[in-house]
Amino acid sequence: MRPVAEHRRYHNALPLNCWEGRGFDFMAHWHPDVELFLVLEGAMQVGINGEIRTLGPGWLAVCGSNDIHHYRKVMEDERHIMLIFRPELAAYPGIWPAGRRLASHFCPPDLAAPLLPLLRGLAAEDRCGDEFHAQVSRGLLIQLCGLLDRHLTTAADPAAEAQRLHWRDRMGTAIGFIRSHSRKDLCLGDVASAVNMSPCYFSRTFAASTGQRFTTYLNAVRLEEADEHLADGGRSMVDIALACGVGSVRSFNRAWRELRGGSPCHTAGRARTG
């Protein structure tokens, strides 16, 4: 998981991945690629640009280019189909929607139903990978995007769109600032200052955008880095805590327990024996 701008690598020459999967957690991030998430079974919490919904079977979440989004598993038996692609593949000029806006990021089952066969077809082509797969995938994708444009987008009001993009860019800057400064003694005021917001307003806006309080988010970023050190082995918990920006082993263990459950020592032991 990377809570910053994600530069996606595709597993074949076509900049498109489509697959069925099960529930997961993914911290707030963004990328220029378009992302669709349709729940098949169970339920999943999805947040996009500050709006958080718990989606049941048949519901579709649509993330346009550079929308800040995150996922949280709420049911163990959740199952979904997910599509990520570069807008250029569907003849868009680098971003989607282009010159328009999404009326809603969340599409109910009756509107999402016609998209499901196309998503399943794209997933099958992604697995196939034969000499015709790129041609067929493009055809399915263009049809899918046409339906999205027809039913989910509307003309954008220039002033309102400028304000929305300004807010989104400030939160994106904040997320990037946290990531690049997470090893330091970072406080909420530092990040608020970096995006020219008052600490109180930033705290509310950041929590709405990412689904997490600032401290929780910062600790999650630090624990992600700790995962890499634990996998490498050979370093004490004191060294790992300090390397990740946590001031003490006690604080490190407390953050781990609150976010992951258990202890980092247990995880390190499994890594060494696994």
Disulfide bonds with the S-S distance in Angstrom:
none
